[in-house]
Amino acid sequence: MNDHRLSESDLHRHFGRRGRDLPGRVLIPPGDDMAMLGLDSTDRLLVAADQVVIGRHVRSDEAPETIGRKAVLRNLSDVAAMAARPIAILATATLSPDRDQRWAEALHAGLHETGLAFDAPLIGGDLATHAHPGTPDVVSVTILARPATTDGRIVTRHGAAAGDLVAVTGRLGGSLTEDGRGRHLDFPPRIEEAIGLADLLREDLVAMMDVSDGVARDAARLATADGVGVRLDADRIPRNAGCDWRAAVGDGEDYELLFACRREPPGEIEGVPVTVIGRFESTPGTSGSVLIDVDGESIDIAGLGWEHAGDPPDRTV
């Protein structure tokens, strides 16, 4: 029987294939943290969009200001992943008709104030309502950014080769508490850290993204070259308190930087710790595999991490 279940990973691959026939002004097509347009011979604009589905990404009773803030922070983390700097945001919301004016204004406050705090003002958007009460609200943010490194370089997800190091900023795991709250609601997007790493490592910083779906899944997205996989060391994974290595690589929504580099990175950047957690390796015949060494045993962790279209109900908040 054919399996036609919705798969985020399969859709990403489909979008990437279809993106190959876009006009030449699309300098970075679908498949990265942000797309990039060439406005003229020298001017480039980065664009990304992300959303928060209430009841899926946040609790249904979460404070509207918090929902708006998370919606913006997720996009700011995508900007950081490209070593860029945000310039503005737009927001759209589709709300249940039983939301009142005060709730909607508080949602706007979360969007507006978070944008201003990162010099990315909310400059427009759209508002609609569902036809039926109780339908989950959806808040979507589109963000605009520009290159920010001293040499104007953008760091994409592509470029890692066998022998490159795998490193992360900060600590991982435990983003979601049992009550559906936790660090996933309010976190520091690593914008200055990303720019600092790109300026320091220059061409030796070969690929980067933010950890939204867990290192187990996101590391595979950096292993884009044919015959390249990732091997991690469980003992080197920097963990938040109370997290074992499985939580650290699988919980997701850490919004730390995950990157590939050709030489040892600094031990910290902008006061945030940086840790080498593994290496890219040659895997003849396969690409994108992720293994972790634990107590002398090599474990395939492809099944860990957040798959938006296929997670079990207990990942819903």
C-alpha positions in Angstrom: 0.0 0.0 0.0 1.3 3.4 -0.9 2.1 5.7 2.0 0.7 9.2 1.2 1.0 10.7 4.7 2.0 14.3 4.9 5.7 14.6 5.6 7.5 17.9 6.2 10.8 16.5 5.1 9.4 15.2 1.9 7.7 18.4 1.2 10.9 20.4 1.7 12.6 18.1 -0.8 9.7 18.7 -3.2 9.8 22.5 -2.8 13.6 22.4 -3.4 13.2 20.5 -6.7 10.5 22.9 -7.9 12.6 25.9 -6.8 15.2 25.1 -9.4 13.3 26.8 -12.2 12.8 30.2 -10.5 14.0 33.4 -12.1 17.7 34.3 -11.8 17.0 37.1 -9.3 16.2 34.4 -6.7 19.8 33.9 -5.4 18.8 31.5 -2.6 15.7 29.4 -3.4 13.5 27.4 -1.1 15.3 25.0 1.2 17.3 27.3 3.5 16.4 29.3 6.6 15.7 32.3 4.3 15.4 33.0 0.6 17.4 35.8 -1.0 16.6 38.1 -3.9 19.1 40.1 -5.9 17.4 43.5 -6.3 20.2 44.9 -8.5 23.9 44.1 -9.1 24.8 44.7 -5.5 21.7 44.9 -3.3 20.3 41.7 -1.8 17.2 41.1 0.3 16.6 38.1 2.5 13.0 37.0 3.2 11.5 34.3 5.4 8.1 33.4 7.0 7.1 31.3 10.0 3.9 30.7 11.9 2.6 29.8 15.3 -0.5 27.6 15.3 -2.2 27.9 18.6 -2.8 24.5 20.2 0.2 23.1 18.3 3.1 25.5 18.9 1.7 27.1 22.1 -0.9 26.3 24.6 -4.5 27.3 23.7 -4.7 29.4 26.8 -1.3 31.1 26.4 -1.1 34.8 26.9 -1.5 36.6 23.5 1.5 38.8 24.1 3.6 35.7 24.5 2.2 34.2 21.3 3.1 37.3 19.4 6.6 37.4 20.8 7.3 33.8 19.9 6.0 34.3 16.4 8.6 37.1 15.9 11.5 35.3 17.7 11.2 32.3 15.5 11.7 34.4 12.4 14.6 36.3 14.1 16.3 33.0 14.7 16.1 32.3 10.9 17.8 35.6 10.3 20.6 34.6 12.7 21.0 31.3 10.9 22.1 33.3 7.8 24.4 35.6 9.7 22.1 38.5 8.6 20.4 41.4 10.4 16.6 42.0 10.4 15.1 45.2 9.0 11.3 44.8 9.2 8.4 42.3 9.7 4.9 41.8 8.5 2.3 39.8 10.3 -1.0 38.0 9.4 -3.4 36.4 11.8 -6.5 34.2 11.3 -8.4 34.3 14.6 -11.4 32.4 15.9 -14.5 34.7 15.9 -14.8 34.3 19.7 -11.6 36.2 20.3 -12.3 39.7 21.6 -10.7 43.1 20.9 -8.6 43.1 24.0 -7.0 39.7 23.1 -6.3 40.8 19.5 -4.7 44.0 20.8 -2.5 42.1 23.2 -1.4 39.8 20.4 -0.4 42.8 18.3 1.5 44.2 21.3 3.6 41.1 21.4 4.4 41.3 17.7 5.0 45.1 17.7 7.1 45.4 20.8 9.3 42.3 20.0 9.9 43.7 16.5 11.0 47.1 17.9 13.3 45.4 20.4 15.3 43.9 17.6 15.1 46.9 15.2 12.7 45.0 13.0 9.5 47.1 13.1 6.1 45.7 12.3 5.2 47.6 9.1 2.0 45.9 7.9 0.0 42.7 7.5 -3.5 41.3 7.4 -6.2 40.1 9.8 -9.0 37.6 9.1 -11.4 35.4 11.2 -12.4 31.8 10.8 -16.0 31.0 10.0 -16.6 28.9 13.2 -15.9 29.6 16.8 -13.2 27.5 18.5 -11.1 27.1 15.3 -7.4 27.3 16.2 -5.8 30.7 15.6 -2.8 31.0 13.3 -0.3 33.8 13.5 2.2 34.2 10.7 5.2 36.5 10.5 7.2 37.4 7.4 10.6 38.9 8.1 13.0 41.0 5.8 16.7 41.1 6.4 20.0 42.1 4.8 23.5 40.7 4.9 25.4 41.8 8.0 28.9 40.3 7.8 31.9 42.6 7.1 32.4 40.9 3.7 28.7 40.7 2.9 28.7 36.9 2.9 25.5 34.9 3.7 25.9 31.6 5.4 23.6 28.9 4.0 22.9 25.3 5.0 25.0 24.0 2.2 28.7 23.4 2.0 29.6 20.9 4.7 32.0 18.2 3.6 33.5 15.1 5.2 36.0 16.2 7.9 34.3 19.4 8.9 33.4 19.9 12.5 29.9 20.2 13.9 29.3 22.8 16.6 26.5 24.5 18.5 26.0 27.5 20.6 24.5 27.5 24.1 22.9 24.4 25.6 20.3 22.0 24.3 17.2 20.2 25.5 14.2 20.8 27.8 12.6 23.6 25.7 9.1 22.3 26.5 8.0 21.7 30.1 5.3 19.2 31.0 2.7 22.0 31.3 3.4 23.1 27.7 5.4 26.1 28.7 9.2 26.6 28.9 12.0 28.2 27.0 10.4 27.7 23.6 8.2 30.7 24.4 11.0 33.2 25.0 14.6 32.8 23.8 17.4 34.9 22.6 17.8 34.7 18.8 21.6 34.4 18.2 21.9 37.3 15.7 25.1 38.9 17.1 26.6 35.5 17.8 26.1 34.4 14.2 27.5 37.6 12.7 30.5 37.3 15.1 31.2 33.7 14.1 31.0 34.5 10.4 33.4 37.4 10.7 35.8 35.4 12.9 35.8 32.1 10.9 35.1 33.7 7.5 35.3 31.0 4.7 36.0 28.3 7.4 32.3 28.7 8.5 30.8 26.7 5.7 27.2 26.0 6.7 24.8 27.0 9.5 21.2 26.8 10.6 19.2 27.3 13.8 18.1 24.3 15.9 14.3 24.3 15.7 13.5 20.6 15.1 16.3 19.1 17.2 20.0 18.4 16.4 19.2 14.8 15.5 17.0 16.1 12.6 18.7 19.4 11.8 22.2 18.0 11.6 21.0 15.9 8.7 19.9 19.0 6.9 23.5 20.3 7.0 24.8 17.0 5.4 23.6 18.0 1.9 26.6 16.8 -0.1 26.4 13.3 -1.6 27.9 10.6 0.6 28.2 12.8 3.7 26.7 12.1 7.1 27.2 13.3 10.7 28.7 11.5 13.7 28.0 13.1 17.1 29.6 12.4 20.5 27.0 12.1 23.3 29.6 13.1 25.9 30.2 16.5 24.2 26.6 17.5 23.8 26.0 20.6 26.0 22.8 20.0 27.9 20.4 22.0 29.9 19.8 20.8 33.5 17.8 17.6 33.8 18.3 16.6 30.1 20.0 13.4 28.9 21.6 13.2 25.5 18.3 12.0 23.9 16.5 15.1 25.1 19.4 17.3 24.1 19.4 16.2 20.5 15.7 15.5 20.1 13.5 18.0 22.0 13.8 20.8 19.4 12.9 24.5 19.7 16.3 25.3 21.2 16.9 28.0 18.6 20.7 27.7 19.0 23.1 27.9 16.1 24.2 24.6 14.6 27.1 25.0 12.2 29.8 23.3 10.2 33.3 24.7 10.2 36.7 23.8 8.8 38.7 24.8 11.9 38.2 24.9 15.6 35.7 27.6 16.6 36.1 29.9 19.6 35.1 28.5 23.0 32.5 31.3 23.2 31.1 34.1 21.1 29.4 37.2 22.6 29.6 35.5 26.0 27.7 32.4 24.7 29.5 29.0 24.9 30.4 27.3 21.6 30.9 23.5 21.6 32.2 21.1 19.0 29.8 18.1 19.2 31.0 15.9 16.3 32.2 15.8 12.7 30.9 15.2 9.2 32.1 12.0 7.7 32.1 10.1 4.5 29.1 7.6 4.2 29.4 6.0 0.8 26.0 5.3 -0.8 24.0 7.4 1.7 23.7 11.0 2.6 22.3 12.8 5.7 22.7 10.0 8.2 23.2 11.1 11.8 24.9 8.7 14.3 25.8 9.4 17.9 28.5 7.6 19.9 27.2 6.6 23.3 29.4 4.5 25.7 31.2 2.9 22.8 28.0 2.1 20.8 27.1 3.9 17.6 23.3 4.7 17.5 21.3 5.9 14.5 19.2 8.8 15.8 17.3 9.6 12.6 14.0 9.0 14.4 14.6 11.7 17.0 13.5 15.3 16.6 10.4 17.2 15.6 8.6 16.2 12.4 5.8 18.8 12.1 3.5 16.7 9.9 3.9 13.4 11.8 4.5 13.9 15.5 2.4 12.0 18.1 -0.2 14.0 20.0 2.0 14.4 23.1 4.1 17.0 21.2 1.0 19.2 20.9 0.8 21.9 23.5 
